Amino acid sequence: MRQRRLALVQWIRNPARMIWAKHAELNAIARARAAARRAQIDVQVRAAWIASPAGQAYVAGRRGPQLERAADVARERRTLERKIKRIDKRIEGATRAYNDLRVAQALGQKELQVPSRLPDETRFIREVGGPARAALMRYPAQARALAVERVNRSMGQTIGRGILPGR
């Protein structure tokens, strides 16, 4: 045991060995710094390549076609949901305009002034429903309520005639 300890002390106290050890340590630090610089340069080169058209093509080729299809399906689904909401609003507006026109007719309104040319369906419905509502507002509330009741009754009879034969 003592001999090993003395050998260690002798090795530590030997200045040549300590200098060689220090050189080895400095060389190892230099190699590590060079490797870190090389890795950083590699990362920069790879990032520049990925940003290039060739890199983008490579990434797109590596991505699964299922991911792109899933993105397309999600986009189409959102588009359809928005279209359905717009169509629902149009249907509500058209139904409201139709009901207002039926009530105005039941009140005895003979004609309404509507522009002859309108660019699209939404504006057409709006421009037809607006004058109908304005005409309805000129009548008293009680007369409007009676007209709505008559329209509802006549619509129920129309539905009943279509379903039941002989009526």
C-alpha positions as CSV (number, residue, x, y, z in Angstrom):
1,M,0.0,0.0,0.0
2,R,2.8,2.4,0.9
3,Q,4.6,1.7,-2.3
4,R,1.6,2.6,-4.3
5,R,1.2,5.9,-2.4
6,L,4.8,6.7,-3.0
7,A,4.5,6.0,-6.7
8,L,1.5,8.4,-6.9
9,V,3.4,11.1,-5.0
10,Q,6.4,10.6,-7.2
11,W,4.2,10.8,-10.3
12,I,2.5,14.0,-9.0
13,R,5.7,15.7,-8.0
14,N,7.4,15.0,-11.3
15,P,7.2,18.3,-13.2
16,A,7.5,16.8,-16.6
17,R,4.5,14.6,-16.0
18,M,2.5,17.5,-14.7
19,I,3.4,19.5,-17.8
20,W,2.4,16.6,-20.0
21,A,-0.9,16.3,-18.1
22,K,-1.6,20.0,-18.4
23,H,-0.8,19.8,-22.2
24,A,-3.2,16.9,-22.5
25,E,-5.9,18.8,-20.7
26,L,-5.4,21.9,-22.8
27,N,-5.5,19.7,-26.0
28,A,-8.7,18.1,-24.8
29,I,-10.3,21.5,-24.2
30,A,-9.2,22.7,-27.6
31,R,-10.7,19.6,-29.3
32,A,-13.9,20.1,-27.4
33,R,-14.1,23.8,-28.5
34,A,-13.3,22.8,-32.1
35,A,-16.1,20.2,-32.0
36,A,-18.6,22.7,-30.6
37,R,-17.7,25.2,-33.3
38,R,-18.0,22.5,-36.0
39,A,-21.4,21.4,-34.6
40,Q,-22.6,25.1,-34.5
41,I,-21.5,25.6,-38.1
42,D,-23.2,22.3,-39.1
43,V,-26.4,23.5,-37.5
44,Q,-26.2,26.8,-39.4
45,V,-25.5,25.1,-42.7
46,R,-28.4,22.6,-42.1
47,A,-30.8,25.5,-41.1
48,A,-29.8,27.4,-44.3
49,W,-30.3,24.2,-46.4
50,I,-33.7,23.6,-44.9
51,A,-34.8,27.1,-45.7
52,S,-33.7,26.6,-49.3
53,P,-36.1,25.2,-51.9
54,A,-34.2,21.9,-52.0
55,G,-34.5,21.5,-48.3
56,Q,-38.2,22.4,-48.4
57,A,-38.7,19.7,-51.0
58,Y,-36.9,17.2,-48.9
59,V,-38.9,18.0,-45.8
60,A,-42.2,17.9,-47.8
61,G,-41.1,14.5,-49.2
62,R,-40.4,13.2,-45.7
63,R,-43.7,14.3,-44.3
64,G,-46.3,11.8,-44.6
65,P,-49.0,12.3,-47.3
66,Q,-51.5,11.5,-44.5
67,L,-50.6,14.7,-42.7
68,E,-51.2,16.8,-45.8
69,R,-54.5,15.0,-46.5
70,A,-55.5,15.6,-42.9
71,A,-54.8,19.3,-43.2
72,D,-56.8,19.5,-46.5
73,V,-59.7,17.6,-44.9
74,A,-59.6,20.0,-41.9
75,R,-59.5,23.0,-44.2
76,E,-62.4,21.7,-46.2
77,R,-64.4,20.9,-43.1
78,R,-63.9,24.5,-41.8
79,T,-64.9,25.8,-45.2
80,L,-68.1,23.7,-45.2
81,E,-69.0,24.8,-41.7
82,R,-68.7,28.4,-42.7
83,K,-70.7,27.8,-45.8
84,I,-73.4,26.1,-43.8
85,K,-73.6,29.0,-41.4
86,R,-73.9,31.5,-44.3
87,I,-76.6,29.4,-45.9
88,D,-78.5,29.1,-42.6
89,K,-78.4,32.9,-42.3
90,R,-79.7,33.2,-45.8
91,I,-82.5,30.7,-45.1
92,E,-83.5,32.6,-42.0
93,G,-83.6,35.9,-43.9
94,A,-85.6,34.4,-46.8
95,T,-88.0,32.8,-44.4
96,R,-88.5,36.0,-42.5
97,A,-89.0,37.9,-45.8
98,Y,-91.4,35.3,-47.0
99,N,-93.4,35.4,-43.8
100,D,-93.5,39.2,-43.9
101,L,-94.7,39.2,-47.5
102,R,-97.5,36.7,-46.6
103,V,-98.6,38.8,-43.6
104,A,-98.5,41.9,-45.8
105,Q,-100.6,40.2,-48.4
106,A,-103.0,39.0,-45.7
107,L,-103.3,42.7,-44.5
108,G,-104.3,43.7,-48.0
109,Q,-101.0,45.2,-49.2
110,K,-101.2,45.1,-53.0
111,E,-97.7,46.1,-54.1
112,L,-94.3,47.0,-52.7
113,Q,-91.5,49.0,-54.3
114,V,-88.4,46.9,-54.9
115,P,-85.4,47.8,-57.0
116,S,-85.5,46.0,-60.4
117,R,-81.8,44.9,-60.5
118,L,-79.9,43.5,-57.5
119,P,-76.4,41.9,-57.7
120,D,-77.0,38.8,-55.5
121,E,-79.6,36.7,-53.7
122,T,-78.8,38.1,-50.2
123,R,-79.4,41.7,-51.3
124,F,-82.5,40.6,-53.2
125,I,-83.9,39.0,-50.0
126,R,-82.9,42.0,-47.9
127,E,-84.4,44.5,-50.4
128,V,-87.7,42.6,-50.7
129,G,-88.0,41.9,-46.9
130,G,-87.2,45.5,-45.9
131,P,-90.2,47.2,-47.7
132,A,-92.5,44.3,-46.5
133,R,-91.5,44.9,-42.9
134,A,-91.9,48.7,-43.4
135,A,-95.4,48.1,-44.8
136,L,-96.3,45.9,-41.8
137,M,-95.2,48.5,-39.3
138,R,-97.7,50.9,-40.8
139,Y,-100.6,48.7,-39.5
140,P,-101.6,48.5,-35.9
141,A,-100.2,45.6,-33.7
142,Q,-103.6,44.0,-33.3
143,A,-104.2,43.9,-37.1
144,R,-100.8,42.4,-37.6
145,A,-101.5,39.7,-35.0
146,L,-104.8,38.8,-36.7
147,A,-103.0,38.6,-40.1
148,V,-100.3,36.4,-38.7
149,E,-103.0,34.1,-37.3
150,R,-104.8,33.9,-40.6
151,V,-101.5,33.2,-42.5
152,N,-100.7,30.4,-40.0
153,R,-104.1,28.9,-40.4
154,S,-104.0,29.0,-44.2
155,M,-100.5,27.4,-44.2
156,G,-101.8,24.6,-41.9
157,Q,-104.7,24.0,-44.3
158,T,-102.4,24.0,-47.3
159,I,-100.2,21.4,-45.6
160,G,-103.2,19.3,-44.6
161,R,-104.6,19.3,-48.2
162,G,-101.3,18.0,-49.5
163,I,-101.1,15.2,-47.0
164,L,-104.7,13.9,-46.7
165,P,-106.3,12.8,-50.0
166,G,-109.8,14.1,-50.7
167,R,-109.5,17.3,-48.7
